[in-house]
C-alpha cells in the first residue's frame, strides 16, 4: 500500500541560498541540500521525501526568503 501525499511542496531552487534552516526544522526529514548549485552559485535545498510531508509549515516559516510553498494535494 503506497502512502498518498496530502501536501505538496514547491521550492524556488534558483533563488535558494542554502541556509539549511528549512532542513534543520523539518521533523519529517523531507528536505536535503543538493550537491548541485543554482544560478546564484549556492547549493540549494531539494525535496527528497515528499511523501513524508505533513504540512506543518515549519520549512515555510523558517525560510528567510519565502521560497517555499505548501499546497494541499487534490484527489
Secondary structure, DSSP 8 states (H G I E B T S, - for coil): -----SEEEEE-GGG-----HHHHH-TT--EEEEEEE-TTS-EEEEES-GGG-----HHHHH-TT--EEEEE---
